[in-house]
Amino acid sequence: MTEIMSKTFTKERVPQRERVFGELGKHWGWLLALGILFIILGTIALGMSVTLTVVTVLFFGVLLSIGGIFQIVEAFKCKGWRSVLLHILIALLYITAGVMLITEPIAGSLALTALLGGAFVATGILRIVMGFHLKGTGARWGWVVFAGVVSLVLGGMILFQWPVSALWVIGLLVAIEMLFHGWSYVMIALAAKSIR
């Protein structure tokens, strides 16, 4: 009983920030370095968005192909399962799509960019509708509508510039993600440093 009480008392004495960060306060420098590395790579990637688009499409094709191969191998282990044929057909679809992306990465980026632009437009419309549904509730509905308008504009820009946008959109989004990822690591590392 005393052990449980002492653990509870110790938890109460440890500030919330230290409980959240744990041992990260001692190793914050490594996380900071990783964040800076992501920022540098993201900045370089901004200038190479076409190359990054092709590499991303190729990588996605390789992942689809590997996933399809493993699914076929797994399907043959499932003797007696009624849906094994559908399982194999899905695997073949994955492999076919993967091979198509690997052999024709530009055509693959055209399809993926059109899909991405359409998804942004659809998400934007749904967010705008959702925001107006929240209008009378006292919730911050304006921010939801604003996020919807931003998604709608981004999707419209991608689709209006398609097929040219297919050369740079995917790479640009990957570069932006790397930058935000890096900055988030930098901020977490600095916060962890401050609790030492």
PAZAZA-360359 format. One record per residue (C-alpha): x, y negated, z negated. Coordinates in steps of 0.25 Angstrom, whole numbers, plus 5000, padded with zeros to 4 digits. Example, Ala and Ser with C-alpha at 12.3 -4.5 7.8 and 13.67 -1.06 7.14 Angstrom:
<recs>
{x 5049 | y 5018 | z 4969};
{x 5055 | y 5004 | z 4971};
</recs>
This chain:
<recs>
{x 5000 | y 5000 | z 5000};
{x 5011 | y 4990 | z 4996};
{x 5018 | y 4994 | z 5010};
{x 5005 | y 4990 | z 5017};
{x 5004 | y 4977 | z 5009};
{x 5019 | y 4973 | z 5011};
{x 5017 | y 4975 | z 5027};
{x 5005 | y 4967 | z 5027};
{x 5011 | y 4956 | z 5018};
{x 5024 | y 4956 | z 5027};
{x 5015 | y 4955 | z 5040};
{x 5008 | y 4943 | z 5033};
{x 5022 | y 4936 | z 5030};
{x 5027 | y 4938 | z 5044};
{x 5022 | y 4926 | z 5053};
{x 5013 | y 4929 | z 5064};
{x 5024 | y 4925 | z 5075};
{x 5034 | y 4935 | z 5069};
{x 5024 | y 4946 | z 5070};
{x 5020 | y 4943 | z 5084};
{x 5035 | y 4942 | z 5089};
{x 5041 | y 4953 | z 5080};
{x 5056 | y 4955 | z 5084};
{x 5055 | y 4946 | z 5096};
{x 5060 | y 4934 | z 5088};
{x 5074 | y 4942 | z 5087};
{x 5074 | y 4945 | z 5102};
{x 5067 | y 4932 | z 5108};
{x 5080 | y 4929 | z 5117};
{x 5078 | y 4942 | z 5125};
{x 5063 | y 4938 | z 5128};
{x 5067 | y 4924 | z 5131};
{x 5078 | y 4929 | z 5141};
{x 5067 | y 4938 | z 5147};
{x 5058 | y 4926 | z 5149};
{x 5068 | y 4917 | z 5155};
{x 5072 | y 4929 | z 5165};
{x 5057 | y 4930 | z 5169};
{x 5057 | y 4915 | z 5171};
{x 5069 | y 4915 | z 5180};
{x 5064 | y 4927 | z 5188};
{x 5050 | y 4920 | z 5189};
{x 5057 | y 4907 | z 5194};
{x 5065 | y 4915 | z 5204};
{x 5053 | y 4923 | z 5208};
{x 5045 | y 4910 | z 5211};
{x 5055 | y 4907 | z 5222};
{x 5054 | y 4921 | z 5228};
{x 5039 | y 4923 | z 5228};
{x 5038 | y 4930 | z 5241};
{x 5049 | y 4940 | z 5238};
{x 5042 | y 4943 | z 5224};
{x 5029 | y 4945 | z 5231};
{x 5035 | y 4956 | z 5240};
{x 5042 | y 4962 | z 5228};
{x 5030 | y 4962 | z 5219};
{x 5022 | y 4969 | z 5230};
{x 5032 | y 4979 | z 5233};
{x 5033 | y 4982 | z 5218};
{x 5018 | y 4983 | z 5217};
{x 5018 | y 4993 | z 5229};
{x 5029 | y 5001 | z 5222};
{x 5021 | y 5001 | z 5209};
{x 5008 | y 5006 | z 5216};
{x 5016 | y 5017 | z 5224};
{x 5022 | y 5022 | z 5211};
{x 5009 | y 5022 | z 5204};
{x 5002 | y 5029 | z 5215};
{x 5013 | y 5040 | z 5215};
{x 5012 | y 5042 | z 5200};
{x 4996 | y 5043 | z 5201};
{x 4997 | y 5054 | z 5212};
{x 5007 | y 5062 | z 5203};
{x 4998 | y 5060 | z 5191};
{x 4986 | y 5064 | z 5200};
{x 4992 | y 5078 | z 5203};
{x 4993 | y 5080 | z 5188};
{x 4978 | y 5078 | z 5186};
{x 4973 | y 5092 | z 5191};
{x 4958 | y 5093 | z 5189};
{x 4955 | y 5079 | z 5189};
{x 4943 | y 5075 | z 5198};
{x 4949 | y 5061 | z 5202};
{x 4963 | y 5066 | z 5206};
{x 4960 | y 5063 | z 5221};
{x 4956 | y 5049 | z 5217};
{x 4968 | y 5048 | z 5209};
{x 4977 | y 5052 | z 5220};
{x 4969 | y 5042 | z 5230};
{x 4972 | y 5031 | z 5221};
{x 4986 | y 5035 | z 5220};
{x 4988 | y 5035 | z 5235};
{x 4981 | y 5021 | z 5236};
{x 4992 | y 5016 | z 5226};
{x 5003 | y 5022 | z 5234};
{x 4997 | y 5017 | z 5247};
{x 4996 | y 5003 | z 5242};
{x 5010 | y 5004 | z 5236};
{x 5016 | y 5008 | z 5249};
{x 5009 | y 4997 | z 5256};
{x 5014 | y 4987 | z 5247};
{x 5028 | y 4992 | z 5248};
{x 5028 | y 4993 | z 5263};
{x 5020 | y 4980 | z 5265};
{x 5023 | y 4971 | z 5254};
{x 5018 | y 4958 | z 5261};
{x 5005 | y 4964 | z 5265};
{x 5004 | y 4969 | z 5251};
{x 5006 | y 4955 | z 5245};
{x 4995 | y 4950 | z 5255};
{x 4985 | y 4960 | z 5249};
{x 4990 | y 4957 | z 5235};
{x 4989 | y 4942 | z 5236};
{x 4976 | y 4942 | z 5242};
{x 4971 | y 4951 | z 5231};
{x 4978 | y 4942 | z 5221};
{x 4971 | y 4929 | z 5227};
{x 4958 | y 4936 | z 5227};
{x 4959 | y 4940 | z 5212};
{x 4963 | y 4926 | z 5208};
{x 4951 | y 4920 | z 5215};
{x 4941 | y 4930 | z 5209};
{x 4948 | y 4928 | z 5195};
{x 4946 | y 4913 | z 5197};
{x 4932 | y 4914 | z 5200};
{x 4929 | y 4924 | z 5189};
{x 4936 | y 4915 | z 5179};
{x 4928 | y 4902 | z 5184};
{x 4915 | y 4909 | z 5182};
{x 4919 | y 4915 | z 5168};
{x 4923 | y 4901 | z 5164};
{x 4910 | y 4895 | z 5168};
{x 4903 | y 4906 | z 5160};
{x 4911 | y 4902 | z 5148};
{x 4907 | y 4887 | z 5150};
{x 4896 | y 4886 | z 5139};
{x 4903 | y 4895 | z 5129};
{x 4913 | y 4885 | z 5123};
{x 4925 | y 4893 | z 5129};
{x 4936 | y 4886 | z 5137};
{x 4929 | y 4890 | z 5150};
{x 4936 | y 4879 | z 5157};
{x 4949 | y 4886 | z 5156};
{x 4943 | y 4899 | z 5162};
{x 4938 | y 4891 | z 5174};
{x 4951 | y 4884 | z 5175};
{x 4958 | y 4898 | z 5176};
{x 4948 | y 4902 | z 5186};
{x 4950 | y 4890 | z 5195};
{x 4966 | y 4893 | z 5194};
{x 4964 | y 4907 | z 5198};
{x 4954 | y 4903 | z 5209};
{x 4964 | y 4893 | z 5215};
{x 4976 | y 4903 | z 5214};
{x 4968 | y 4913 | z 5221};
{x 4963 | y 4903 | z 5231};
{x 4978 | y 4899 | z 5234};
{x 4983 | y 4913 | z 5236};
{x 4971 | y 4917 | z 5245};
{x 4972 | y 4904 | z 5253};
{x 4987 | y 4906 | z 5256};
{x 4985 | y 4920 | z 5258};
{x 4992 | y 4928 | z 5266};
{x 5004 | y 4918 | z 5263};
{x 5002 | y 4918 | z 5248};
{x 5004 | y 4933 | z 5249};
{x 5019 | y 4931 | z 5250};
{x 5021 | y 4923 | z 5237};
{x 5009 | y 4924 | z 5228};
{x 5013 | y 4937 | z 5221};
{x 5027 | y 4933 | z 5220};
{x 5023 | y 4920 | z 5214};
{x 5014 | y 4926 | z 5204};
{x 5025 | y 4936 | z 5199};
{x 5034 | y 4924 | z 5198};
{x 5024 | y 4916 | z 5190};
{x 5022 | y 4928 | z 5181};
{x 5037 | y 4930 | z 5179};
{x 5038 | y 4915 | z 5175};
{x 5026 | y 4916 | z 5165};
{x 5031 | y 4929 | z 5159};
{x 5045 | y 4923 | z 5157};
{x 5040 | y 4910 | z 5150};
{x 5031 | y 4918 | z 5141};
{x 5043 | y 4927 | z 5137};
{x 5051 | y 4914 | z 5134};
{x 5040 | y 4908 | z 5126};
{x 5038 | y 4921 | z 5118};
{x 5053 | y 4922 | z 5116};
{x 5054 | y 4907 | z 5111};
{x 5042 | y 4910 | z 5101};
{x 5049 | y 4922 | z 5096};
{x 5062 | y 4914 | z 5094};
{x 5055 | y 4904 | z 5086};
{x 5050 | y 4914 | z 5075};
{x 5065 | y 4918 | z 5072};
</recs>
